[in-house]
Every structure is written in C-alpha cells, then in structure tokens.
Amino acid sequence: MASANEDADAIRLRKELEHLRQRLSSCKTVHDLFLLTEKAAYVAKTAAAACRKRAADKEPAPAAAGEGEDADGAANAAADAAVRSGQLPKEDDGVSCLLLRLPKGWGPPRLQAFIERFGAKPASVSKNAGEAGGLVKFESAEHRSLFYSEFIKAEQGGSSTGSSGQFTVKFPGGGAPGVKFGVKRPAGDAAAVGDAGDDDNGGARKRKAKQLKSDIREVVCPWWERPYADQLQDKMAAVNSTLRALAEKVAYSYGREEKPAWLQAALHRPGKQALPLAGILRSPQLDGYRNKAEFTIGLDGQEQPTAGFLLGNYVDGVTQVADPSGCRHISPTALAYAAAMTSFLRSSGNQLPVWDKRFGRGFWRLITVREGRSSSFLPLPAAAAAGEQQQQQVLDPVPALADLPVGRWLVKNPELAGDEADSAEGVAITQVNEQEPPAPLPSDAIVMVQVDPTAAPSGAEQIAQQLQALAAVLKAAAADKELPLTALLVQYHSGVANAAPQGTPLTYFPGEEQQQQQGGDGAGQVGVFSDVLCEVKFRVSPNAFFQINNGGTCLLYNTVGRMAGVGPTTLLLDVCCGTGTIGITLAKQVAAVIGVDNVEMAIADARVNAALNGISNATFVCDTAENAMEQLLKEHAPKHEHIVAVVDPPRAGLHRSVLRALLACAALKRLVFVSCNPDTLVLNAGLLCAKYRPDGAGGGGGRGGRGGRGGRHSRQPDLPPMAPYVPFTPTQVACFDLFPHTKHVEIVMLLERE
C-alpha cells in the first residue's frame, strides 16, 4: 500500500510540474512569472509534506489509547525520567502536571493556550526541545483540578471538533493514572495556536502566562474609555520624563567638567527637564481620525472568518481575530469596508479559506483601507469649564499651513510653575472638552487585499473569480453608504508573515484596470490617491508613508516650519522625507530643498508632489540616509550660507552615521527633530548634544542613558572617533497627540548651535 501511495504522489507531482512547464511558455509579463513562481513554491511545499508523511508512516506507530501495559509503562518511564531531570517534582506539589506525547509542533504557546480554554490558569509552561512533553505549573491546585475535570467533560460530552493526537496526563508522585486522552480542540478554540515559542536549540523554555483580552479595544486603543483630559495629562508626563532623561544623558557626557548654561538651567529645574514643556497640541479630531487601517483576516472566537484586529500577539499564542466595529480611532469608511469583507468571507460566494496562523495557510490574509481628502478637516476645540457645553466649530475656510492658529489646540502643562506657567498660552487641562462634529466622508478611498495564491487549488481562474465576487460586495457597500472607492488592489504574498517584502507589487483586481487614474496626478501609477495638508496637495502611493492623523499633522508641520526658521538663502535638508511632505510645505520659503528616503515609490510621489504644488527648487534622492547624508552635505553645504535640517526618522531613530554627518557639517546650525519614539529621541538627541570627545564616546550611548548604569536608553552605540565639532543645544520643544486613545505621542525638538 505504501508503494502505491508513493506512486500516486509521484504521479500527481509530476503532472503539476508538467503543468508549470507548459504555463512557463505562455508567461508574457513579470506578473505572470510572479504567479508561476508562487505556484512552484506551493508544489515544492506539497512535495516536502509528502516526503515527511512517508517518513512518518515508516516509523513505528505510537500506542493508542487503551492499549494497556505497554502504553502505561512508557508513560511511567517518561514521568520517572522527568523526575530525575528535575522537570517534575518527586512528590505531588498540587500545582504541577506533566503532559506527555504532545502532537508534533506543540510548543509552550499552543499548550498554554489549549489549557486556558478550559478556564484554568497556568503560571508557567515549559517544554524540552525535541521531546513531546510539557511541564505545566498552575496558579493553584484548584486550577489544576479544573483543567483535569473540564477536559474529561469535554471529551465525554463530545464538545470537540476533531482529534489531532493522543497525550498522557501525569501528576507528580503518581497522583493521577496514566490515562490517555485524545487531544481535541473545543469549538471556538482560537487559542490552540501555532508554535511561536518552541526552543529549537535545546533546553527548557518558560513563558509567563498571559491573560487573553476579551475586548479588542483594550488591545488597539486601550485608552478608549479614559477622559481625554487624563490622556493628555499622562502624555505630557511621559514627555517630561523624556526631557529629564535627555538632560541626565547629556550631563553624564560632561562628568565633573563645567556644563553648558542650558544644562545647568535644566538640572536646576524642579523636574530637571532639558526644556520646559508648555503643553500639548491636542488632536483636532478624537474619533475616526486614522486615514489608514490595516485589518487582519482570520478566525474569531467562534471560528468564523473575520476581518478585524488580533486580540494579542502570535508569540503569546494568540491568533483570534476580533470585530473592529467599536474601535474609536478607526474611521467609519474603513469600518464599513471591513464589515463588507467579513460579510463576503462568511457568505456562500467565498470558496477559499482565510489565513490561519496556527497552520500557516489560507488564501485571504489582509485588507487595508487608505483615505484621502480634498480639504483638511480641522474642528476647533470647544473650551469650556467643567460641566459646561459649548458649540463646536470647524475652521472654515482652512487657512494656509503657515497661518494656522495652532494656539487654539494647545492644552497647558499642569506641571509648569512660576513665570513659565504665567506666560504659557492655551487652555487649562480642566477645560478640555470632548465634543466634536462628525467628520465628512473622504474624497478618495483605496482598498487593498492581500492573498496567498498558492492556497487557490484551481489557480489563476479561481483567484480571478473570487476577487471579482469580492469586488461586487465592496462596490455594493460603497453604493449603500455613499462611500468613495477610488481603486481596488490586490497583493499576492505567500510568506509566513503578513508583512510582504518591500517592493512586492500591487495590481488592480481583475476587470478593475479601467480605474487606473488618467492625467497628471496618477498616470502610469497603480492605486495612487490624493490628500491635502491645508493648501498643500499630495499624491500618495498605496504603500508610501503618510501621517495617519491629517488634522494633527497640519499642526505638527506648522510648528516644524516655525522652529526651522528658514529664509530665502536657506538650504533645507528633509531627512527621511517620505512623500516629501515637510520639504514641500517649506519649499517656497527657502532657496533649495533636498529630500532623502529609501522607499522608491515615496520618492516618486515626492517628485510628483513638488510638481503638483509648483515647486521647482526641490530635489529628492532615493537612498538610505546613512548612505547619502555625508556626500550630500559635502556637495551642497559650501553653496549655501544657511543650512537647516529636518529629520523625521522611523521608530528605530537615526543611524549613527547620519548623526555623525550632521555633527560634522559645521554649516548646519539648526536641526528640527521629529520623533514618534521618546526612547530613540533621547538616544539620538543625547549624542547630538553631548560633549565632544576625541574617542567618540559622547553621551554615554554605549553604557546606558542614565549615567552609564544601563536602562531603557542604552541600546544605541556611541559615535565613532571623529574630528572636533560643536554639539547642539536643545532650545525648543513641543508635543502633539496624533494618536488619541493610545499612549503614543509625537515630539518635536529644535536643536541649535553657534
């Protein structure tokens, strides 16, 4: 029989390979070749699975439940070995339990999640690599007893959806018989998940048990129930802590030597912050402010296909997807398309499975919605005393970006004291009001769907049919709710993670190619859309970075422009420029703009955006900042008397070679640092402001941010040795709430030097 099965597998694989060979001769485009290679990868995976299955079939079959003394003897021997190795206590401690003969691939996350489905709480779960056994220590004897009894009830009651193996339960000291149970997953068990926690290098690995959150809002917008005034107060406290850490980091670089005046002033402030923080610029819009939403497609708690958000991290054994409809930060447009996607996935029109992280397979993976506006939506905050309500207003007409009355959105820092408090503009934290008018619908909306083409058994024809069926559902939802639908795009990706490699192409849905934009704004591009920041227009490619809070970004860029202090003779360096937003908003005030970014599509957008706004003095370079900065400064700095740099790096911060180039350019006197990560701001700004040392060990960056004693600011290495330079001085700081209902905050800091 085995031989016959092997022959059947070989015949089937040979037919598939022959089919691929025939398709190769008909491939005419890069996209055709891309799909063909994806199918070839699927055939290779199928062949590997067949080889593994044949190898497993040749091994002696494990004893099944009820086979008597042989199986019990093996279980007892394994338990004795666990006692000798220290895995299992010799005497029953009331909380330990050894589970033997776990199914292949079950690591700590999957085992922990499986146990928690019965209401029991493990305190720790460990497993030896290569061994089909796991040691569980429960939080109490009651939890161990609960697991044992509830699992037996589930088995006897038939409340399971299929067996995936056999295992043996052993308590220390022989406290439980070596009874075998089929490992069955109760209906709705999204916790029996893929193994992200196996230790393949030997040795036991322990993981602390984590509670699965039941409300998706606690995961993606955990401050959704908190009063907005409390959110702002906590964010200002976090920024004050960052400013304190920056002063400490720079002070360490000076040691016992005389410190500059700004640092002496900082260390004499009550909070020892590098700069006083006047307040925080609140978000003009509190609900539905995100112009981009990426929804995971998977199974919910009832094993129903859903487009939403994961209830936790895969590394913690969580793969359950929850409905996003109650999330305050997601726009109504994005929620409507996510609901339409879920409706299609659960309908008879869907013939393909959703992606299941537990097994690394499925067709439908992600749906992303991006929105653009033809006019910025800027509600003015209705300042009021506690309990008082005022009429909400919207800024209309929207002025030029440089003329925005940003003080209307400023909430004063309650920690300010003395003259600093008296001179600060804005409203008190007690006057923060949460009223706001409903936002108008966007003018553009693109929907992108990611799929795994190898999961469609009938190939390209079935994929096209399914995408066309989905397109009909999405169009019907758009018509019903009068939503824009600028483009429908698909991305083919068969990797394990949902994050596709940079450059993975996007194409229109089959039959939707006519949506391709005509004319100058998007000619020849796939799925571009338009957005504005006050009077400045932007074209954005589907995968290009663009700030997710339009109104808050207007306030941010207004402040960046004021801090930059540019003039007609200024060379503006826009580092990590993305689609060119900052440089383009300031281009008409300066002699020249040079933008640098490593995303080719974003640079292409930046060039088009310059033309859209009549900008002829901007140059955009596609390269990493660490590769390009030193040469760009050498080439352009001698031509300009006044150089200003604006850096807006990703969360990881600036590479040290970029920091080195900025410090080494003596003509660079003014630097505006935009940061979405307080930790990396301390690391980067700490090195830029630290005392010069010939060995390059400025700021104690390699020894920890707090005086070389380790801590959260200790990840970045020091600068290499370099020629003498003048360090920067922090002179202004502002912070912005671009992410209401979360802990995240944006910081802008001006650094200057003589």
Disulfide bonds with the S-S distance in Angstrom:
none
